[in-house]
Amino acid sequence: MSGQGSGGNVLAAICSFFIPGLGQLVQGRILSALLFFVVVGTGYFFAVLIIPAVIGGLIHLWSIIDAARYAGPV
């Protein structure tokens, strides 16, 4: 099992940087990937409304950090 900071986690974080949830999908966490993608996508879709865009950006950042820190199934 790869630990935090492994090459797989770095790749997953880079994937999530470009498309929110893609890093979780690469790690095999389908539900997390779908949730991040939908929530961030919805926030960015309503970007003309300032609050949803800010929330979308924060959750996008959370998606990147989550992918980088994933330690695998317990």
All heavy atoms as TSV, in Angstrom:
chain	resi	resn	atom	element	x	y	z
A	1	MET	N	N	0.847	-1.168	0.000
A	1	MET	CA	C	0.000	0.000	0.000
A	1	MET	C	C	0.893	1.231	0.000
A	1	MET	O	O	1.845	1.337	0.743
A	1	MET	CB	C	-0.906	-0.024	1.232
A	1	MET	CG	C	-1.678	1.253	1.408
A	1	MET	SD	S	-2.978	1.208	2.643
A	1	MET	CE	C	-2.194	0.618	4.092
A	2	SER	N	N	0.544	2.207	-0.828
A	2	SER	CA	C	1.310	3.446	-0.917
A	2	SER	C	C	0.869	4.407	0.172
A	2	SER	O	O	-0.308	4.545	0.456
A	2	SER	CB	C	1.093	4.100	-2.277
A	2	SER	OG	O	1.544	3.242	-3.286
A	3	GLY	N	N	1.810	5.101	0.757
A	3	GLY	CA	C	1.498	6.048	1.816
A	3	GLY	C	C	1.320	7.453	1.284
A	3	GLY	O	O	1.417	7.712	0.095
A	4	GLN	N	N	1.056	8.355	2.199
A	4	GLN	CA	C	0.882	9.758	1.839
A	4	GLN	C	C	2.151	10.278	1.175
A	4	GLN	O	O	3.247	9.985	1.600
A	4	GLN	CB	C	0.577	10.568	3.098
A	4	GLN	CG	C	0.398	12.034	2.851
A	4	GLN	CD	C	0.097	12.766	4.138
A	4	GLN	OE1	O	-0.269	12.161	5.120
A	4	GLN	NE2	N	0.271	14.069	4.122
A	5	GLY	N	N	1.981	11.038	0.117
A	5	GLY	CA	C	3.110	11.595	-0.597
A	5	GLY	C	C	3.678	10.655	-1.645
A	5	GLY	O	O	4.668	10.961	-2.282
A	6	SER	N	N	3.061	9.489	-1.840
A	6	SER	CA	C	3.553	8.563	-2.850
A	6	SER	C	C	3.292	9.130	-4.239
A	6	SER	O	O	2.519	10.070	-4.421
A	6	SER	CB	C	2.862	7.204	-2.710
A	6	SER	OG	O	1.505	7.301	-3.092
A	7	GLY	N	N	3.948	8.569	-5.220
A	7	GLY	CA	C	3.788	9.034	-6.594
A	7	GLY	C	C	2.351	8.972	-7.067
A	7	GLY	O	O	1.897	9.840	-7.814
A	8	GLY	N	N	1.609	7.955	-6.641
A	8	GLY	CA	C	0.196	7.847	-7.016
A	8	GLY	C	C	-0.630	8.991	-6.471
A	8	GLY	O	O	-1.537	9.492	-7.140
A	9	ASN	N	N	-0.324	9.404	-5.249
A	9	ASN	CA	C	-1.065	10.515	-4.652
A	9	ASN	C	C	-0.713	11.834	-5.328
A	9	ASN	O	O	-1.573	12.698	-5.476
A	9	ASN	CB	C	-0.793	10.602	-3.154
A	9	ASN	CG	C	-1.502	9.512	-2.380
A	9	ASN	OD1	O	-2.185	8.682	-2.949
A	9	ASN	ND2	N	-1.323	9.513	-1.082
A	10	VAL	N	N	0.526	11.998	-5.721
A	10	VAL	CA	C	0.928	13.219	-6.433
A	10	VAL	C	C	0.205	13.284	-7.772
A	10	VAL	O	O	-0.339	14.333	-8.148
A	10	VAL	CB	C	2.463	13.272	-6.614
A	10	VAL	CG1	C	2.860	14.426	-7.519
A	10	VAL	CG2	C	3.150	13.368	-5.263
A	11	LEU	N	N	0.167	12.177	-8.478
A	11	LEU	CA	C	-0.548	12.121	-9.748
A	11	LEU	C	C	-2.029	12.408	-9.543
A	11	LEU	O	O	-2.637	13.164	-10.310
A	11	LEU	CB	C	-0.359	10.751	-10.411
A	11	LEU	CG	C	-1.117	10.534	-11.714
A	11	LEU	CD1	C	-0.631	11.519	-12.773
A	11	LEU	CD2	C	-0.960	9.109	-12.174
A	12	ALA	N	N	-2.626	11.832	-8.507
A	12	ALA	CA	C	-4.040	12.064	-8.220
A	12	ALA	C	C	-4.306	13.531	-7.897
A	12	ALA	O	O	-5.307	14.102	-8.332
A	12	ALA	CB	C	-4.492	11.175	-7.058
A	13	ALA	N	N	-3.408	14.163	-7.146
A	13	ALA	CA	C	-3.575	15.581	-6.818
A	13	ALA	C	C	-3.481	16.442	-8.079
A	13	ALA	O	O	-4.250	17.392	-8.244
A	13	ALA	CB	C	-2.529	16.010	-5.798
A	14	ILE	N	N	-2.572	16.105	-8.965
A	14	ILE	CA	C	-2.442	16.847	-10.223
A	14	ILE	C	C	-3.701	16.675	-11.071
A	14	ILE	O	O	-4.202	17.645	-11.654
A	14	ILE	CB	C	-1.178	16.404	-10.985
A	14	ILE	CG1	C	0.072	16.855	-10.220
A	14	ILE	CG2	C	-1.169	16.956	-12.407
A	14	ILE	CD1	C	1.362	16.271	-10.740
A	15	CYS	N	N	-4.232	15.455	-11.107
A	15	CYS	CA	C	-5.471	15.214	-11.852
A	15	CYS	C	C	-6.622	16.037	-11.278
A	15	CYS	O	O	-7.405	16.622	-12.022
A	15	CYS	CB	C	-5.826	13.727	-11.818
A	15	CYS	SG	S	-4.740	12.685	-12.786
A	16	SER	N	N	-6.715	16.084	-9.948
A	16	SER	CA	C	-7.785	16.857	-9.308
A	16	SER	C	C	-7.598	18.354	-9.505
A	16	SER	O	O	-8.561	19.110	-9.465
A	16	SER	CB	C	-7.861	16.546	-7.811
A	16	SER	OG	O	-8.552	15.341	-7.605
A	17	PHE	N	N	-6.366	18.786	-9.713
A	17	PHE	CA	C	-6.126	20.207	-9.989
A	17	PHE	C	C	-6.817	20.613	-11.280
A	17	PHE	O	O	-7.428	21.676	-11.369
A	17	PHE	CB	C	-4.626	20.478	-10.076
A	17	PHE	CG	C	-4.291	21.892	-10.453
A	17	PHE	CD1	C	-4.360	22.900	-9.509
A	17	PHE	CD2	C	-3.921	22.211	-11.745
A	17	PHE	CE1	C	-4.064	24.216	-9.857
A	17	PHE	CE2	C	-3.614	23.516	-12.103
A	17	PHE	CZ	C	-3.689	24.520	-11.145
A	18	PHE	N	N	-6.734	19.765	-12.298
A	18	PHE	CA	C	-7.315	20.092	-13.591
A	18	PHE	C	C	-8.812	19.813	-13.649
A	18	PHE	O	O	-9.569	20.604	-14.197
A	18	PHE	CB	C	-6.581	19.353	-14.717
A	18	PHE	CG	C	-5.191	19.865	-14.916
A	18	PHE	CD1	C	-4.095	19.118	-14.523
A	18	PHE	CD2	C	-4.974	21.118	-15.469
A	18	PHE	CE1	C	-2.811	19.605	-14.697
A	18	PHE	CE2	C	-3.690	21.616	-15.642
A	18	PHE	CZ	C	-2.607	20.850	-15.246
A	19	ILE	N	N	-9.240	18.684	-13.102
A	19	ILE	CA	C	-10.661	18.328	-13.079
A	19	ILE	C	C	-10.984	17.835	-11.672
A	19	ILE	O	O	-10.472	16.793	-11.250
A	19	ILE	CB	C	-10.987	17.229	-14.109
A	19	ILE	CG1	C	-10.656	17.707	-15.517
A	19	ILE	CG2	C	-12.454	16.817	-13.989
A	19	ILE	CD1	C	-10.825	16.656	-16.582
A	20	PRO	N	N	-11.818	18.572	-10.940
A	20	PRO	CA	C	-12.134	18.160	-9.574
A	20	PRO	C	C	-12.765	16.773	-9.554
A	20	PRO	O	O	-13.679	16.484	-10.320
A	20	PRO	CB	C	-13.128	19.216	-9.091
A	20	PRO	CG	C	-13.453	20.079	-10.243
A	20	PRO	CD	C	-12.536	19.764	-11.352
A	21	GLY	N	N	-12.231	15.906	-8.705
A	21	GLY	CA	C	-12.740	14.545	-8.584
A	21	GLY	C	C	-11.980	13.528	-9.417
A	21	GLY	O	O	-12.067	12.332	-9.160
A	22	LEU	N	N	-11.209	13.981	-10.388
A	22	LEU	CA	C	-10.479	13.037	-11.240
A	22	LEU	C	C	-9.424	12.283	-10.436
A	22	LEU	O	O	-9.194	11.096	-10.650
A	22	LEU	CB	C	-9.851	13.757	-12.435
A	22	LEU	CG	C	-9.150	12.877	-13.459
A	22	LEU	CD1	C	-10.112	11.851	-14.041
A	22	LEU	CD2	C	-8.546	13.718	-14.564
A	23	GLY	N	N	-8.792	12.950	-9.486
A	23	GLY	CA	C	-7.797	12.277	-8.648
A	23	GLY	C	C	-8.416	11.176	-7.812
A	23	GLY	O	O	-7.843	10.090	-7.661
A	24	GLN	N	N	-9.612	11.425	-7.288
A	24	GLN	CA	C	-10.303	10.397	-6.522
A	24	GLN	C	C	-10.697	9.232	-7.429
A	24	GLN	O	O	-10.631	8.073	-7.033
A	24	GLN	CB	C	-11.557	10.987	-5.846
A	24	GLN	CG	C	-11.255	11.864	-4.663
A	24	GLN	CD	C	-10.756	13.247	-5.026
A	24	GLN	OE1	O	-10.800	13.670	-6.169
A	24	GLN	NE2	N	-10.268	13.979	-4.037
A	25	LEU	N	N	-11.068	9.542	-8.662
A	25	LEU	CA	C	-11.416	8.491	-9.620
A	25	LEU	C	C	-10.192	7.635	-9.937
A	25	LEU	O	O	-10.284	6.410	-10.011
A	25	LEU	CB	C	-11.991	9.109	-10.892
A	25	LEU	CG	C	-12.579	8.146	-11.907
A	25	LEU	CD1	C	-13.763	7.397	-11.307
A	25	LEU	CD2	C	-13.009	8.898	-13.150
A	26	VAL	N	N	-9.039	8.267	-10.104
A	26	VAL	CA	C	-7.789	7.545	-10.354
A	26	VAL	C	C	-7.476	6.607	-9.185
A	26	VAL	O	O	-6.957	5.506	-9.386
A	26	VAL	CB	C	-6.632	8.548	-10.587
A	26	VAL	CG1	C	-5.280	7.874	-10.532
A	26	VAL	CG2	C	-6.815	9.265	-11.903
A	27	GLN	N	N	-7.823	7.030	-7.973
A	27	GLN	CA	C	-7.584	6.215	-6.779
A	27	GLN	C	C	-8.663	5.158	-6.570
A	27	GLN	O	O	-8.579	4.367	-5.644
A	27	GLN	CB	C	-7.511	7.112	-5.539
A	27	GLN	CG	C	-6.301	8.016	-5.546
A	27	GLN	CD	C	-6.342	9.071	-4.459
A	27	GLN	OE1	O	-7.410	9.494	-4.031
A	27	GLN	NE2	N	-5.170	9.500	-4.023
A	28	GLY	N	N	-9.678	5.141	-7.422
A	28	GLY	CA	C	-10.735	4.138	-7.321
A	28	GLY	C	C	-11.863	4.521	-6.382
A	28	GLY	O	O	-12.688	3.679	-6.032
A	29	ARG	N	N	-11.950	5.771	-5.990
A	29	ARG	CA	C	-13.006	6.234	-5.082
A	29	ARG	C	C	-14.083	6.932	-5.904
A	29	ARG	O	O	-14.109	8.150	-6.022
A	29	ARG	CB	C	-12.414	7.150	-4.013
A	29	ARG	CG	C	-11.351	6.447	-3.201
A	29	ARG	CD	C	-10.827	7.274	-2.058
A	29	ARG	NE	N	-10.146	8.468	-2.538
A	29	ARG	CZ	C	-10.080	9.591	-1.849
A	29	ARG	NH1	N	-10.657	9.703	-0.677
A	29	ARG	NH2	N	-9.421	10.628	-2.338
A	30	ILE	N	N	-14.961	6.129	-6.462
A	30	ILE	CA	C	-15.936	6.618	-7.432
A	30	ILE	C	C	-16.936	7.586	-6.806
A	30	ILE	O	O	-17.228	8.638	-7.382
A	30	ILE	CB	C	-16.650	5.429	-8.110
A	30	ILE	CG1	C	-15.619	4.608	-8.882
A	30	ILE	CG2	C	-17.767	5.901	-9.021
A	30	ILE	CD1	C	-16.116	3.304	-9.404
A	31	LEU	N	N	-17.482	7.270	-5.636
A	31	LEU	CA	C	-18.472	8.143	-5.016
A	31	LEU	C	C	-17.878	9.504	-4.659
A	31	LEU	O	O	-18.482	10.546	-4.937
A	31	LEU	CB	C	-19.074	7.480	-3.772
A	31	LEU	CG	C	-20.190	8.255	-3.085
A	31	LEU	CD1	C	-21.362	8.477	-4.038
A	31	LEU	CD2	C	-20.656	7.518	-1.845
A	32	SER	N	N	-16.677	9.506	-4.091
A	32	SER	CA	C	-16.008	10.776	-3.773
A	32	SER	C	C	-15.749	11.579	-5.041
A	32	SER	O	O	-15.938	12.798	-5.060
A	32	SER	CB	C	-14.671	10.523	-3.071
A	32	SER	OG	O	-14.864	9.938	-1.820
A	33	ALA	N	N	-15.322	10.906	-6.090
A	33	ALA	CA	C	-15.045	11.586	-7.357
A	33	ALA	C	C	-16.300	12.240	-7.903
A	33	ALA	O	O	-16.281	13.414	-8.303
A	33	ALA	CB	C	-14.490	10.586	-8.370
A	34	LEU	N	N	-17.392	11.512	-7.880
A	34	LEU	CA	C	-18.649	12.042	-8.398
A	34	LEU	C	C	-19.129	13.234	-7.570
A	34	LEU	O	O	-19.546	14.258	-8.126
A	34	LEU	CB	C	-19.708	10.941	-8.410
A	34	LEU	CG	C	-21.054	11.310	-9.021
A	34	LEU	CD1	C	-20.891	11.680	-10.482
A	34	LEU	CD2	C	-22.021	10.169	-8.862
A	35	LEU	N	N	-19.037	13.121	-6.253
A	35	LEU	CA	C	-19.479	14.217	-5.391
A	35	LEU	C	C	-18.642	15.475	-5.595
A	35	LEU	O	O	-19.193	16.572	-5.730
A	35	LEU	CB	C	-19.441	13.784	-3.927
A	35	LEU	CG	C	-20.530	12.807	-3.505
A	35	LEU	CD1	C	-20.297	12.333	-2.079
A	35	LEU	CD2	C	-21.899	13.420	-3.640
A	36	PHE	N	N	-17.318	15.334	-5.625
A	36	PHE	CA	C	-16.460	16.498	-5.847
A	36	PHE	C	C	-16.762	17.136	-7.207
A	36	PHE	O	O	-16.869	18.352	-7.325
A	36	PHE	CB	C	-14.981	16.131	-5.760
A	36	PHE	CG	C	-14.439	16.091	-4.363
A	36	PHE	CD1	C	-13.845	14.947	-3.871
A	36	PHE	CD2	C	-14.504	17.205	-3.540
A	36	PHE	CE1	C	-13.332	14.909	-2.587
A	36	PHE	CE2	C	-13.990	17.180	-2.250
A	36	PHE	CZ	C	-13.409	16.026	-1.774
A	37	PHE	N	N	-16.897	16.321	-8.233
A	37	PHE	CA	C	-17.134	16.843	-9.575
A	37	PHE	C	C	-18.453	17.608	-9.660
A	37	PHE	O	O	-18.512	18.717	-10.192
A	37	PHE	CB	C	-17.112	15.701	-10.601
A	37	PHE	CG	C	-17.292	16.173	-12.010
A	37	PHE	CD1	C	-16.246	16.782	-12.677
A	37	PHE	CD2	C	-18.495	16.021	-12.656
A	37	PHE	CE1	C	-16.403	17.231	-13.988
A	37	PHE	CE2	C	-18.667	16.469	-13.958
A	37	PHE	CZ	C	-17.615	17.071	-14.629
A	38	VAL	N	N	-19.507	17.031	-9.102
A	38	VAL	CA	C	-20.830	17.661	-9.176
A	38	VAL	C	C	-20.879	18.941	-8.348
A	38	VAL	O	O	-21.357	19.974	-8.816
A	38	VAL	CB	C	-21.924	16.665	-8.735
A	38	VAL	CG1	C	-23.253	17.364	-8.522
A	38	VAL	CG2	C	-22.064	15.553	-9.753
A	39	VAL	N	N	-20.369	18.894	-7.116
A	39	VAL	CA	C	-20.443	20.072	-6.245
A	39	VAL	C	C	-19.590	21.219	-6.796
A	39	VAL	O	O	-20.044	22.363	-6.874
A	39	VAL	CB	C	-20.031	19.715	-4.802
A	39	VAL	CG1	C	-19.893	20.946	-3.947
A	39	VAL	CG2	C	-21.047	18.759	-4.187
A	40	VAL	N	N	-18.368	20.931	-7.194
A	40	VAL	CA	C	-17.502	21.982	-7.733
A	40	VAL	C	C	-18.034	22.476	-9.073
A	40	VAL	O	O	-18.063	23.687	-9.331
A	40	VAL	CB	C	-16.047	21.483	-7.857
A	40	VAL	CG1	C	-15.178	22.504	-8.569
A	40	VAL	CG2	C	-15.480	21.173	-6.492
A	41	GLY	N	N	-18.469	21.576	-9.906
A	41	GLY	CA	C	-19.035	21.977	-11.195
A	41	GLY	C	C	-20.250	22.874	-11.041
A	41	GLY	O	O	-20.392	23.872	-11.748
A	42	THR	N	N	-21.113	22.554	-10.085
A	42	THR	CA	C	-22.278	23.390	-9.814
A	42	THR	C	C	-21.851	24.760	-9.307
A	42	THR	O	O	-22.398	25.783	-9.727
A	42	THR	CB	C	-23.206	22.711	-8.794
A	42	THR	OG1	O	-23.599	21.431	-9.303
A	42	THR	CG2	C	-24.440	23.539	-8.523
A	43	GLY	N	N	-20.874	24.789	-8.418
A	43	GLY	CA	C	-20.375	26.065	-7.911
A	43	GLY	C	C	-19.794	26.928	-9.013
A	43	GLY	O	O	-20.038	28.135	-9.068
A	44	TYR	N	N	-19.033	26.323	-9.917
A	44	TYR	CA	C	-18.446	27.083	-11.023
A	44	TYR	C	C	-19.502	27.478	-12.059
A	44	TYR	O	O	-19.385	28.506	-12.710
A	44	TYR	CB	C	-17.329	26.298	-11.685
A	44	TYR	CG	C	-16.057	26.217	-10.859
A	44	TYR	CD1	C	-15.089	25.261	-11.131
A	44	TYR	CD2	C	-15.809	27.087	-9.811
A	44	TYR	CE1	C	-13.915	25.184	-10.392
A	44	TYR	CE2	C	-14.650	27.018	-9.059
A	44	TYR	CZ	C	-13.707	26.065	-9.363
A	44	TYR	OH	O	-12.557	25.998	-8.626
A	45	PHE	N	N	-20.534	26.656	-12.226
A	45	PHE	CA	C	-21.608	26.965	-13.170
A	45	PHE	C	C	-22.313	28.260	-12.771
A	45	PHE	O	O	-22.675	29.068	-13.608
A	45	PHE	CB	C	-22.610	25.813	-13.243
A	45	PHE	CG	C	-23.764	26.073	-14.162
A	45	PHE	CD1	C	-23.588	25.968	-15.533
A	45	PHE	CD2	C	-25.003	26.419	-13.667
A	45	PHE	CE1	C	-24.649	26.209	-16.399
A	45	PHE	CE2	C	-26.067	26.665	-14.515
A	45	PHE	CZ	C	-25.896	26.562	-15.882
A	46	PHE	N	N	-22.495	28.428	-11.462
A	46	PHE	CA	C	-23.146	29.633	-10.955
A	46	PHE	C	C	-22.112	30.699	-10.580
A	46	PHE	O	O	-22.292	31.441	-9.625
A	46	PHE	CB	C	-24.020	29.298	-9.746
A	46	PHE	CG	C	-25.225	28.481	-10.095
A	46	PHE	CD1	C	-25.328	27.165	-9.692
A	46	PHE	CD2	C	-26.251	29.027	-10.845
A	46	PHE	CE1	C	-26.437	26.403	-10.015
A	46	PHE	CE2	C	-27.366	28.275	-11.182
A	46	PHE	CZ	C	-27.466	26.959	-10.769
A	47	ALA	N	N	-21.051	30.805	-11.359
A	47	ALA	CA	C	-19.943	31.712	-11.042
A	47	ALA	C	C	-20.356	33.178	-11.038
A	47	ALA	O	O	-19.703	33.992	-10.397
A	47	ALA	CB	C	-18.797	31.501	-12.022
A	48	VAL	N	N	-21.439	33.513	-11.728
A	48	VAL	CA	C	-21.895	34.905	-11.698
A	48	VAL	C	C	-22.395	35.283	-10.311
A	48	VAL	O	O	-22.425	36.449	-9.960
A	48	VAL	CB	C	-22.988	35.172	-12.756
A	48	VAL	CG1	C	-22.403	35.121	-14.144
A	48	VAL	CG2	C	-24.142	34.218	-12.607
A	49	LEU	N	N	-22.796	34.300	-9.539
A	49	LEU	CA	C	-23.161	34.520	-8.143
A	49	LEU	C	C	-21.891	34.281	-7.338
A	49	LEU	O	O	-21.366	33.183	-7.324
A	49	LEU	CB	C	-24.271	33.564	-7.710
A	49	LEU	CG	C	-25.521	33.552	-8.589
A	49	LEU	CD1	C	-26.448	32.432	-8.163
A	49	LEU	CD2	C	-26.228	34.887	-8.511
A	50	ILE	N	N	-21.389	35.271	-6.675
A	50	ILE	CA	C	-20.059	35.225	-6.068
A	50	ILE	C	C	-19.917	34.078	-5.061
A	50	ILE	O	O	-18.936	33.332	-5.095
A	50	ILE	CB	C	-19.733	36.565	-5.377
A	50	ILE	CG1	C	-19.781	37.710	-6.389
A	50	ILE	CG2	C	-18.382	36.511	-4.682
A	50	ILE	CD1	C	-18.822	37.586	-7.531
A	51	ILE	N	N	-20.885	33.911	-4.184
A	51	ILE	CA	C	-20.765	32.915	-3.107
A	51	ILE	C	C	-20.599	31.489	-3.649
A	51	ILE	O	O	-19.690	30.771	-3.209
A	51	ILE	CB	C	-21.957	33.012	-2.131
A	51	ILE	CG1	C	-22.026	34.406	-1.499
A	51	ILE	CG2	C	-21.880	31.938	-1.060
A	51	ILE	CD1	C	-20.775	34.813	-0.740
A	52	PRO	N	N	-21.445	31.013	-4.608
A	52	PRO	CA	C	-21.225	29.647	-5.118
A	52	PRO	C	C	-19.861	29.461	-5.769
A	52	PRO	O	O	-19.268	28.398	-5.670
A	52	PRO	CB	C	-22.349	29.452	-6.135
A	52	PRO	CG	C	-23.402	30.402	-5.714
A	52	PRO	CD	C	-22.670	31.587	-5.140
A	53	ALA	N	N	-19.338	30.497	-6.431
A	53	ALA	CA	C	-18.029	30.381	-7.072
A	53	ALA	C	C	-16.932	30.235	-6.022
A	53	ALA	O	O	-16.004	29.440	-6.188
A	53	ALA	CB	C	-17.763	31.591	-7.954
A	54	VAL	N	N	-17.033	30.982	-4.934
A	54	VAL	CA	C	-16.039	30.882	-3.858
A	54	VAL	C	C	-16.122	29.508	-3.196
A	54	VAL	O	O	-15.095	28.860	-2.953
A	54	VAL	CB	C	-16.246	32.013	-2.817
A	54	VAL	CG1	C	-15.390	31.782	-1.590
A	54	VAL	CG2	C	-15.946	33.359	-3.433
A	55	ILE	N	N	-17.333	29.049	-2.936
A	55	ILE	CA	C	-17.511	27.725	-2.335
A	55	ILE	C	C	-16.983	26.651	-3.278
A	55	ILE	O	O	-16.300	25.717	-2.849
A	55	ILE	CB	C	-18.985	27.487	-1.974
A	55	ILE	CG1	C	-19.388	28.423	-0.832
A	55	ILE	CG2	C	-19.229	26.032	-1.595
A	55	ILE	CD1	C	-20.866	28.442	-0.528
A	56	GLY	N	N	-17.274	26.780	-4.574
A	56	GLY	CA	C	-16.753	25.829	-5.555
A	56	GLY	C	C	-15.237	25.797	-5.563
A	56	GLY	O	O	-14.620	24.742	-5.631
A	57	GLY	N	N	-14.617	26.981	-5.478
A	57	GLY	CA	C	-13.150	27.052	-5.449
A	57	GLY	C	C	-12.568	26.409	-4.200
A	57	GLY	O	O	-11.559	25.699	-4.268
A	58	LEU	N	N	-13.202	26.637	-3.065
A	58	LEU	CA	C	-12.719	26.027	-1.814
A	58	LEU	C	C	-12.862	24.510	-1.843
A	58	LEU	O	O	-11.962	23.782	-1.412
A	58	LEU	CB	C	-13.467	26.613	-0.614
A	58	LEU	CG	C	-13.158	28.070	-0.294
A	58	LEU	CD1	C	-14.077	28.569	0.813
A	58	LEU	CD2	C	-11.703	28.232	0.098
A	59	ILE	N	N	-13.968	24.024	-2.369
A	59	ILE	CA	C	-14.157	22.570	-2.448
A	59	ILE	C	C	-13.226	21.973	-3.495
A	59	ILE	O	O	-12.738	20.848	-3.336
A	59	ILE	CB	C	-15.634	22.231	-2.703
A	59	ILE	CG1	C	-16.458	22.695	-1.496
A	59	ILE	CG2	C	-15.822	20.735	-2.922
A	59	ILE	CD1	C	-17.941	22.537	-1.631
A	60	HIS	N	N	-12.916	22.717	-4.550
A	60	HIS	CA	C	-11.934	22.258	-5.533
A	60	HIS	C	C	-10.570	22.078	-4.860
A	60	HIS	O	O	-9.884	21.073	-5.051
A	60	HIS	CB	C	-11.844	23.261	-6.677
A	60	HIS	CG	C	-11.070	22.788	-7.859
A	60	HIS	ND1	N	-11.094	23.432	-9.046
A	60	HIS	CD2	C	-10.227	21.732	-8.051
A	60	HIS	CE1	C	-10.315	22.806	-9.912
A	60	HIS	NE2	N	-9.771	21.773	-9.314
A	61	LEU	N	N	-10.190	23.055	-4.042
A	61	LEU	CA	C	-8.946	22.955	-3.275
A	61	LEU	C	C	-8.984	21.752	-2.332
A	61	LEU	O	O	-8.000	21.014	-2.210
A	61	LEU	CB	C	-8.705	24.245	-2.495
A	61	LEU	CG	C	-7.434	24.310	-1.663
A	61	LEU	CD1	C	-6.199	24.186	-2.545
A	61	LEU	CD2	C	-7.389	25.606	-0.872
A	62	TRP	N	N	-10.120	21.532	-1.688
A	62	TRP	CA	C	-10.288	20.380	-0.802
A	62	TRP	C	C	-10.121	19.080	-1.589
A	62	TRP	O	O	-9.513	18.120	-1.114
A	62	TRP	CB	C	-11.656	20.454	-0.133
A	62	TRP	CG	C	-11.996	19.325	0.795
A	62	TRP	CD1	C	-11.139	18.457	1.411
A	62	TRP	CD2	C	-13.291	18.940	1.213
A	62	TRP	NE1	N	-11.832	17.570	2.185
A	62	TRP	CE2	C	-13.159	17.850	2.083
A	62	TRP	CE3	C	-14.564	19.420	0.942
A	62	TRP	CZ2	C	-14.250	17.218	2.667
A	62	TRP	CZ3	C	-15.642	18.795	1.540
A	62	TRP	CH2	C	-15.478	17.713	2.388
A	63	SER	N	N	-10.636	19.046	-2.816
A	63	SER	CA	C	-10.501	17.865	-3.670
A	63	SER	C	C	-9.030	17.546	-3.939
A	63	SER	O	O	-8.609	16.386	-3.883
A	63	SER	CB	C	-11.239	18.118	-4.986
A	63	SER	OG	O	-10.902	17.199	-5.969
A	64	ILE	N	N	-8.233	18.572	-4.208
A	64	ILE	CA	C	-6.805	18.379	-4.474
A	64	ILE	C	C	-6.096	17.861	-3.223
A	64	ILE	O	O	-5.325	16.902	-3.281
A	64	ILE	CB	C	-6.174	19.703	-4.943
A	64	ILE	CG1	C	-6.791	20.143	-6.275
A	64	ILE	CG2	C	-4.659	19.576	-5.070
A	64	ILE	CD1	C	-6.484	21.570	-6.656
A	65	ILE	N	N	-6.376	18.481	-2.087
A	65	ILE	CA	C	-5.741	18.065	-0.824
A	65	ILE	C	C	-6.170	16.655	-0.444
A	65	ILE	O	O	-5.350	15.838	-0.007
A	65	ILE	CB	C	-6.066	19.078	0.286
A	65	ILE	CG1	C	-5.399	20.417	-0.031
A	65	ILE	CG2	C	-5.629	18.564	1.656
A	65	ILE	CD1	C	-5.866	21.560	0.845
A	66	ASP	N	N	-7.450	16.335	-0.631
A	66	ASP	CA	C	-7.952	14.998	-0.315
A	66	ASP	C	C	-7.252	13.928	-1.151
A	66	ASP	O	O	-6.878	12.879	-0.642
A	66	ASP	CB	C	-9.465	14.944	-0.540
A	66	ASP	CG	C	-10.047	13.570	-0.273
A	66	ASP	OD1	O	-9.998	13.142	0.899
A	66	ASP	OD2	O	-10.545	12.941	-1.217
A	67	ALA	N	N	-7.060	14.216	-2.431
A	67	ALA	CA	C	-6.368	13.256	-3.297
A	67	ALA	C	C	-4.911	13.082	-2.876
A	67	ALA	O	O	-4.374	11.968	-2.906
A	67	ALA	CB	C	-6.452	13.706	-4.754
A	68	ALA	N	N	-4.268	14.167	-2.465
A	68	ALA	CA	C	-2.858	14.094	-2.073
A	68	ALA	C	C	-2.649	13.367	-0.750
A	68	ALA	O	O	-1.623	12.736	-0.545
A	68	ALA	CB	C	-2.286	15.500	-1.984
A	69	ARG	N	N	-3.629	13.437	0.150
A	69	ARG	CA	C	-3.463	12.867	1.490
A	69	ARG	C	C	-4.080	11.479	1.645
A	69	ARG	O	O	-4.000	10.901	2.719
A	69	ARG	CB	C	-4.073	13.816	2.516
A	69	ARG	CG	C	-3.364	15.164	2.518
A	69	ARG	CD	C	-3.779	15.990	3.655
A	69	ARG	NE	N	-3.317	15.304	4.865
A	69	ARG	CZ	C	-3.610	15.664	6.096
A	69	ARG	NH1	N	-4.378	16.692	6.305
A	69	ARG	NH2	N	-3.139	14.992	7.124
A	70	TYR	N	N	-4.679	10.929	0.614
A	70	TYR	CA	C	-5.356	9.631	0.713
A	70	TYR	C	C	-4.362	8.546	1.061
A	70	TYR	O	O	-3.309	8.403	0.452
A	70	TYR	CB	C	-6.036	9.307	-0.625
A	70	TYR	CG	C	-6.791	8.011	-0.624
A	70	TYR	CD1	C	-7.897	7.829	0.185
A	70	TYR	CD2	C	-6.411	6.958	-1.441
A	70	TYR	CE1	C	-8.603	6.648	0.179
A	70	TYR	CE2	C	-7.092	5.777	-1.468
A	70	TYR	CZ	C	-8.194	5.610	-0.649
A	70	TYR	OH	O	-8.894	4.431	-0.666
A	71	ALA	N	N	-4.696	7.775	2.095
A	71	ALA	CA	C	-3.786	6.742	2.575
A	71	ALA	C	C	-4.218	5.325	2.189
A	71	ALA	O	O	-3.564	4.372	2.544
A	71	ALA	CB	C	-3.663	6.833	4.092
A	72	GLY	N	N	-5.325	5.186	1.517
A	72	GLY	CA	C	-5.794	3.877	1.108
A	72	GLY	C	C	-6.809	3.325	2.094
A	72	GLY	O	O	-7.019	3.884	3.173
A	73	PRO	N	N	-7.434	2.216	1.732
A	73	PRO	CA	C	-8.432	1.611	2.623
A	73	PRO	C	C	-7.785	1.124	3.923
A	73	PRO	O	O	-6.663	0.660	3.917
A	73	PRO	CB	C	-9.016	0.460	1.826
A	73	PRO	CG	C	-8.113	0.258	0.664
A	73	PRO	CD	C	-7.264	1.483	0.508
A	74	VAL	N	N	-8.537	1.250	4.990
A	74	VAL	CA	C	-8.020	0.860	6.306
A	74	VAL	C	C	-8.120	-0.614	6.523
A	74	VAL	O	O	-8.925	-1.309	6.129
A	74	VAL	CB	C	-8.774	1.606	7.412
A	74	VAL	CG1	C	-8.300	1.198	8.785
A	74	VAL	CG2	C	-8.605	3.085	7.222
